[in-house]
């Protein structure tokens, strides 16, 4: 029975997350809720914003730590230009997102847009 639990949990950990088409890739430099500095821009998180860690679990804003919650993220904006969702990326997801960014720069160096991630 215990072996079955390990097999199931190990398989679940390998499932790739999918992100919305309009999500963007960036590096979270610092945060002090509700302000998040992503790359060189400071964004404000809107009401009802979600933050998910590398295991796709919800993180409440007071639980954000400067040590554990920095690095590469995918994020989504709402219609008002406020930060709506943030996903902290695993090393594999970061590599895929960096490859996506390189591909986008080659295809269209003038515009910044996103293609479906993991599709």
VENBELWO-V786684 format. One line per field, one symbol per residue. ss: DSSP state (@ for helix, = for strand, . for the rest). phi: phi as a letter, one per 20 degrees, with the letter a starting at -180 (. if undefined). psi: psi as a letter, one per 40 degrees, with the letter a starting at -180 (. if undefined). Layout:
BEGIN
ss: ???
phi: ???
psi: ???
END
This chain:
BEGIN
ss: .@@@@@@@@@@@@..........=========..====..============.....=..@@@.......=======.....======..@@@@@@@@@@@@@@@@@............
phi: .ffffffffffffeffeddggefddadfebbbgeecedlddeddeffnfdccefemefdfgfefdffedcofcdbcdefenefdcccfefgffffffffffffffffbfeddbcdgemc
psi: ddddddddddddeehhiiiideiihihhdiighehhhhbehhihhiheiihhaeefihhideehiddegiahiiihiadeeihdihhhiidddddddddddddddddgedihiiihhf.
END
